[in-house]
């Protein structure tokens, strides 16, 4: 605002928020000397400046309710300001920065902090609103505005209350799956090894959050080294100089039990490995390629997803289809469960319709060549484990929500509310035309808890 301008400012403090005073730094400016004071209703503006000296604009705001006297308001200090109690005014500082006295050179900055008496980062009014949601959905837990609720998980989806608020989820609705992993490392880790492991798993959490379109993340890891707790671990990280596919027994090659997170099983990751299928490369603990490989294996381990780089007989498209291999592999679903270094989304029904058409045109029938994503269509769908084929997104939807989940996918599930058509309600069927979203690129790995044993 220009020098000497008076502004009438009305602030309505509906929620009785605490207002903090922050002194902004002053600077030397070249201005004509002024010394005046003006008062107008709810604001008093004091100005005083001298050529070559520091200048500060000070605004005093009076908080009033309609047709009421000024209510006593506590002002807490920020920066170098002093704490004071006042029943008449709240003081803010503004700073003039221009060297030209005729230029707009002053700003008034406000810091409005919602009332959070228990210091958990969740405002008082928000906790009351969340309690209404919890009650409506039949959950027994409640937020307490007098107690720190940040690390509770009152909706039971595995993600702490405060984290859900930070990433835009609802702490009173099971709208995201939180994954906790026990990890056993084969060797005694150095400090660098620990940093690399934590970094890679944080990146894996970001990757999962991306390819599930924000419906899953890793919330906590418990880590042992020196082979400790290996029998109870979800993830084994093996000490390997360089694990190479097709050489040796490949027991330390990245692999996971389908649904093992729920039924018991293991996820194996080597320290370093060479991937021979284009794009060829080496992944090592501490890099993003290693993290994405872990994200692929967690697709098996947590979400019951099958591989999409091979058919239901276990023949890889690239290596086992002769001269046709590279072409067939190119037309197979472009998916995290096909090649996680190339793609960052899960397959959709449209991907499978295109692949079926390609296989039919090439071989006359698609059934002998389709992937093993949730089953072999030639088997009895009533009795056998492989019940039917579907895309990875359909499988994810069924496994997370419970709607249409087959009997062989057993486990102590947390049924998640997925709203893929954004109509504000939990979907009961998967929208067949669903297109995976780009991102979200939220750094949820930052919120992952780490417990080094």
N, C-alpha and C positions, 0 to 999 in steps of 0.2 A: 504494500500500500504506500502511497506517496507520503512524504514527510508531513507531519502535523495532522494527518487525516484522523478523524474520529469515527469509530464504528460502534453501533449498538449491537451487542451480541447477546442472544438469549440461549442459554443452555438448559435443556430439560433433563434433569437427572432422575429418570423414572425408577431406576433400580437402586437408588441410594449408593451408587458406585463411589469407591474411594478415588479422590482426585489428587494426583501427585504434582508437585512443583519441580520443574527442572530449569536450572539456570543455564542458558545457552552461553557459549563463550563470546566475549566481547572482542571487538577489533578496533584498531585505530582507523578513523575515517575523517575525511576532510569535509566538514559541514559548517554552515554559518551557525553562529551561536544562537541557541534558542533556549527559552526557559518558560514553559507554559504548562497549564494543567486545565483539562476540560472534563466535565462530568456530564453524563447523559444517561439517565435511567439506570440500566443494568451494567454499565461499563464506565470506568474511570480511566482515562489515558494520561499518563504522566510522561513528559518529554523533557529531557535536558541534555544538551550537547554543546561541545565547544570545539573549535577548530583544532584538529590534530589530537584530540583526546578520545577516549573510549565513549561509545554511545550505547545506550540501552533503552529500548522502548518497554515500558512496563504497563501491563493491562490488569486491572482488578475486576474480576467477574463476580457478580452477586447471584447466588443461586436462590431462586424463589419458586414457590408453587403458586398456582393461580389463586389470587385473592388471599394469600397467606403471607405472614411475616417471614423473614429470612430464617431458615432452619440451621441449627448449629451443625457444622460440618468439620470433621477432622481432616487436616491436611498433613500428609506424610512427606518426609523429605526425600528428594532425589538429588544426586550430584552434590553440589555444595550448599543447597538450600537448607534452611533450618526448619525443624518440625514445629508446627504451631497449631493451636486450636483457635478457631475464630467463628464467630456467629454472624459475621458481616460480609466477609469477602474471601475469595480464593485468588491468589496472585500468580500470574504467569509472566515469564520474561520473553521479550522478542528482541531480535538482533538486527541492527542496520548494517549492511555490508557494502553499500555502494560508495564510491569515492565522488560521485556526482550528486550534489545536494538536490538537484531537480529530478533525480531518477527514483523510481519505485525501489525502495531499498530496505524495507522492514517486513518481517514476517512474525506472526504469532503462532506458536506451536502448542498443541494440546497433547497431553498424555492422559487418556481415559482408561482406567483399569477397572474391570468389573470386580465386584465384591466376591472374594474367594477366601473366606475366613479360615478354612482348614488348609490352605496352601497347596492343594493338590492339582492346581491348574484347571480345575473344572468349576466354573462360576456357580454361585449359590442357586441362581434361578435355573441353570441348566441341570443341576442335580435333581431339583424338584420335578422338572419336566421329564427327565429320564426315569424317575420313580413311577410316574404315571404310565410310561411305556412298559416298564417291567411288570407292573401290576396287570396291565391289559393283556400281556402275553403269558401271564401265569407263572412268571419267575418269582422265586421267594426272596432273593437278595434285594437289598435296597441301598441306595446311596445315602450317606449321612453327611450333611453339610458341615458337621463339626469334626469329621474324621477324614484323614487322607485316604481317598478311594482310588488313587491313580493306578495302583498296581493290582487292584482287584479285577475279576473277570465275571461280572454279574450275569451276563447272558450265556456264559459257558461255551463260547466258541473258540477259546484258547488264546485270544488276543486281549491284553490288558486294556482297561477302560480308557486310560489317557492316550494310549497309542491309537485306539479306534478314533478318538476325537481328532488327533493330529492328522490322520490320513483320510479323514472324511467319512469314516464308517460310524455306525450307530452302536454305542455300548449297551443298548437295551434290545438289540436285535442280533440274531446269529446270521450275520451277513458276510462273514469271512472266516476261513479256517486257519487257526493258528497251529503251527507244527512245532513240536518240541523233539529234538533229536539227541540221543546219547551216542557219543562218538568215541571210539577207541583207536588210538594211533599206535602202530606197531613198534616204533622206536621212541627213544627219549628225546623229546623235542627241545630244540634251542629256542631262544626268544624270537628269532626270526621265523622259525617254523610256526610258532604260535601266532605271530602276526599274519603270516601268509595263510594259515588255515582259517583264521577268523575273517580275513578279507575275502577269501574265496567263498565262504559260506554266506557272508553278507551279500555278495554279488549273486549267488544262487537264489537267495531269497528275493532279490529284485527281479531276477529272471522269472521265477515262479509267479510272482505278483503280476508280471507283465503277461505271461502266456495264459494265465487264468482270468485275465481282465479284472484283476483286483479282488479275487475271491479266495486267495490263499497266500500265506507268507510263513517264513520261519520266524518264530517268536523267541525261541530259546535253544541254546545248545549247552550240553554238559560234556566236557572233554576230559578224557584220561589218556595218558601216554604210556609207553613201555608195555603194551599189550594188556594193561589193567582193564578190568571190566569188559573184556572182549566178548564174553558169553551173553552179556545183557545189552550190548551195544546195538544200535540201529545201523550205524555206519562203521565199517572197518576201513581205515586208511593204511594201506600196506607200503612197506619200504621197498621200492623198486628202483633200479637204475633206469630202465626203460622197458616198459611192458609193450609188447608188439602183438597185434592181433595175428592169429594163425601160427604163431611160433610158441612152442611149449604147450602146457595145458591150459593157459589163459585163466587160471583160477583167480588171478589178481587183476584181470581185465575189468573195467567198469561193468557192473552187473547188479541186478536187484531182484529180490523175490516180488512177484506180482502181488500187491496188496499186503506185503509184509508188515507195513506200519500198523495194520489193524489185527493181523492174524499171527504175527511172529515170523521173523525172517531176517535177512541181512541185506545190506547194500554195501557193495565192495567198490572201493576207489583206490587205484595205485597212486604213488607219489608222482610218477611221471609215466606217460604213455604216448605211443605213436599211433595216430589214426591213419590208416592206409587209403580210405575212401575219400575222393576229392570233395572238398578241399583238404588235401593232405596236410598234416601238421603234428607238432608235438605239444602236448598240454602238460603243465607242471603245477603242483600246488602253489598257489599264490597268484595265478593268472586267471583271466576271464574265461579262457577256453575250458580250463579245469572246472570252473564254477558252472558253466553251461552244461558240461557233461554231467555234473552232479544234479543239475536241474532236470536233465533228461531221465536219469535213473530214479529221481524222486517221482517222476511221472509214473513209473512202474510201481514204486514202493508205496506211495500214498494214494495215487488216483486210479490204480488198477489199469493203467494204459499199456497197450502192447506196442511192439516195434512196428514201424511202417516202412522200413528199408528192406523187408523180406516178406515172402508169402507165408501162408499158414502151414506150409510144410517145412519151414525153416530155411528156405533157399533165398539167399540174398539176391536182390535184383541186379546189383552191379557186378557181383563176382560169379554167380551161378547160372546166369542166363545166356552164357556164351557171348557171341558177337552182339546179340540184342541187349545185353546187360546195361550198358550206359544209357541207351535210349529208354529202356523200361524204367530204370532208376530215375531218369529225368521226369517221367510222367507220373511216378508214384506221388502220393500226397506230399505237398511241401509243408512239412510239419516239424515241430520240435522232436517228435518221436521218430522222425526219419533222419534228420541231420541237424542237430541243435546248433552247430556252428554256422549253418547257412540260413536257417529260418528261426523265427522267434514266436510263431503262433502255432496253435493246434489245428488239426484238420477239421473241415466242416463237411456236411452232407454234399455240398456242391463239389468239393474236391473229389469225393468218392464217385459221384456220378460221372465226372469227367474221366477218372481213372478206369471205371468200369467200361465206359464207351471206348476208350483207347484199347483196353485188353480185348474187348469183343471184336473190334476192327482188326486187331493184329492176330488173334488166336481163335476167333470164332466163338469164344465163351470167356467170361471173366472169372467164373467161380474157382477154377483150379489155380488161379494166379493172384487172387486178392490177398490182402494182408490179414494177419491174425488179430486185428483190432476187435476184440470181444467176440471171437469165435469163428468156427468153421461151419459154413452154411450147409455142408453136406452131412453133418452129424445130427443126431436126435436132439432137438432143442429143449425137450422136456427132461432129459436125464443127464446129458453130458455137460462138462464144464464149459466148453466153448458153445455159447448159446446162439449168438447171432453176430453179424457184422454191423458195425456202425462207425461213424467218424469219432475221432478223439474228443471233439467237443461234446457230442452226444453222450459218450461214455463218462466224461467229466461231470456233466450235468446230472446224470443218473447217480453216480457214486457220491457226489456232494449233497444233493438235495434229498435223495432217497426215493424220488418219484421214478418208478420203473426200474429200480435197482434189482438185478437178478439175484437169485438165492445163493449162488456160489460166491458172491462178493460179501462175505460175512465180516463182522467186526463190531466193536463198540462205537458206532458212528455218532458224529455230531451233525445233524441235518442242517444244512446251510440254506438260507433264503437267497435265491438268485433271481434278480429282476433284470433279465436280458433285453426286454422290450421297453423298459423304463416307463412302466405305467403305474409305478408305486406299489405294486403287489408282488408277492412271491410267485414265480412261475411254477406251474405244475407240469407243463410240457415244454420240451425244447423247441424254440422257434426255428423251423427248418431253414429259413432264409438268413439266419444269423451270420453276420460278418464280424469276425474278431476285430476288436478296437486296436488302433495303433497306440501302444502304451498300455496302461498308464506307466509313466517313467518315474513314479514315486520311489524315493530311496528308502524303502521300508527296511532294508538291511541295517540302517542306522539304529533302528529301534530294537534290534535283536539282542536279547540278554545272553551273556557269556559267563559260564561257570567253569573255570579251569580247576580240575580236581588235583 
